[in-house]
Amino acid sequence: MLLSLLSSGDPKSTVISLLISLPVILFALSIHEVAHGFAAYKCGDRTAYNLGRLTLNPLKHLDPMGFLCMLVFGFGWAKPVPVNTRNFKNHKKGMAITAAAGPAANLVAGTLSAALYGICLAWYSYAYFTAKSEFVVMLAFWCAQLFSMSALLNFVYMVFNLIPIPPFDGSRIALVFLPERTYFGIMKYERQIMMGLLVTLLVLSYAFDFSPFGFVAEKLTDLISRPIAELFLRLFAKGL
């Protein structure tokens, strides 16, 4: 991600894009972990609540390496919310709900961001073609950039965490469908699987210029934003 920004060739745009990306990344990571903690709390586990992790304060959730990876490569992680599954009335169900809550929060945030991106894109197009002031045009442009980046990063983080292998949330959801013996047999190789996946993603991103998560995120963002942009552009053209 950072490398693509640096290759834009426009120092001013690069700095602004970087400044926009920082709060967007922190928000996507934080809302993901808060959702985990809140779901665990509702399922009977107060661990995250007692540790003060049910907050959007990014400092409570920041993992420096995960944040750096998110900034540079477009995928990363936050400090995991601690969960004590012994406090769940139903171990499998509680773990699955808690695990699913994080990606679900990013799905909601990404969908709202994509909708706002569509509105801002229509605003920018209308302002540009009707010779509005340069300030209005640039404001609309950077608002569109903000919500576009928010949609993409939230969708990337959602898809990234739904991978059904440890240590990702998808593996915890898979526990509902797999025998515990099989599941915990796979979990023994959590670290090796994680390293193998990261290496594979880096090779795909920089050797083949392809990110499967980015591809899905772009499709989802376009699917939501395009019809909204077309609708609001027609409304703006009618003077509404």
Stockholm file with secondary structure:
# STOCKHOLM 1.0

chainA/1-240         MLLSLLSSGDPKSTVISLLISLPVILFALSIHEVAHGFAAYKCGDRTAYNLGRLTLNPLKHLDPMGFLCMLVFGFGWAKPVPVNTRNFKNHKKGMAITAAAGPAANLVAGTLSAALYGICLAWYSYAYFTAKSEFVVMLAFWCAQLFSMSALLNFVYMVFNLIPIPPFDGSRIALVFLPERTYFGIMKYERQIMMGLLVTLLVLSYAFDFSPFGFVAEKLTDLISRPIAELFLRLFAKGL
#=GR chainA/1-240 SS CHHHHHTTSCHHHHHHHHHHHHHHHHHHHHHHHHHHHHHHHHTTCCHHHHTTCSSCCGGGTCCHHHHHHHHHHSCCCCCCCCCCGGGCSSHHHHHHHHHHHHHHHHHHHHHHHHHHHHHHHHHHHHHHHTTCCHHHHHHHHHHHHHHHHHHHHHHHHHHHHTCSSTTSHHHHHHTTTSCHHHHHHHHTTHHHHHHHHHHHHHHHHHHSCCCHHHHHHHHHHHHHHHHHHHHHHHHHHTTC
#=GC SS_cons         CHHHHHTTSCHHHHHHHHHHHHHHHHHHHHHHHHHHHHHHHHTTCCHHHHTTCSSCCGGGTCCHHHHHHHHHHSCCCCCCCCCCGGGCSSHHHHHHHHHHHHHHHHHHHHHHHHHHHHHHHHHHHHHHHTTCCHHHHHHHHHHHHHHHHHHHHHHHHHHHHTCSSTTSHHHHHHTTTSCHHHHHHHHTTHHHHHHHHHHHHHHHHHHSCCCHHHHHHHHHHHHHHHHHHHHHHHHHHTTC
//
